[in-house]
Amino acid sequence: MTARAPLPAVTTPEDLAAHLGVSERTLREMARALGACRMFGNKMILLEGDVQLIMEAARWGRNW
């Protein structure tokens, strides 16, 4: 497994999905369902705390 650079303090669902190797659509749905995102019009951004919440939910294997 290749080491990846850490994510910045603010990221996008596109960048996080690519970093994790998951579907951007699934990640967006998960973020919305958890309330783990910030919306500016139709633009979604994720803060460090949002990413932590998403990762914690994924840890427990929730189906999104």
C-alpha positions in Angstrom: 0.0 0.0 0.0 1.4 3.4 -1.0 1.4 6.2 1.6 -0.8 9.1 0.7 -0.5 12.7 1.5 -2.7 13.9 4.4 -5.9 15.8 3.4 -6.0 19.5 4.0 -8.2 21.0 6.7 -10.9 21.6 4.1 -11.6 19.1 1.3 -14.3 18.3 -1.2 -16.3 15.1 -1.6 -14.6 14.5 -4.9 -11.1 14.7 -3.4 -12.0 12.6 -0.3 -13.7 10.0 -2.4 -10.6 9.8 -4.7 -8.3 9.6 -1.6 -10.4 6.8 -0.1 -11.1 5.0 -3.4 -14.9 5.1 -2.9 -17.8 6.5 -4.9 -18.2 10.3 -4.7 -22.0 9.8 -4.9 -22.0 7.4 -1.9 -19.8 9.7 0.1 -22.0 12.7 -0.6 -25.1 10.8 0.4 -23.4 9.7 3.6 -22.2 13.2 4.4 -25.8 14.6 3.9 -27.4 11.8 6.0 -25.0 12.4 8.8 -25.1 16.2 8.6 -21.3 16.0 8.2 -20.9 18.7 5.5 -21.1 22.4 4.8 -23.3 23.5 1.8 -22.8 26.8 -0.1 -25.5 26.7 -2.7 -24.9 23.4 -4.5 -21.2 23.3 -3.4 -20.3 20.9 -0.6 -17.2 21.1 1.5 -16.0 18.9 4.3 -14.1 20.1 7.4 -11.8 17.9 9.5 -14.6 17.1 11.9 -16.9 16.2 9.1 -14.4 13.7 7.7 -13.9 12.2 11.2 -17.7 11.8 11.5 -17.9 10.1 8.1 -15.0 7.8 8.9 -16.5 6.9 12.3 -19.8 6.0 10.7 -18.0 3.9 8.1 -16.2 2.1 10.8 -19.4 0.6 12.1 -20.5 -0.5 8.6 -23.6 1.5 8.1 -25.3 1.0 4.7 -25.7 4.3 2.9 
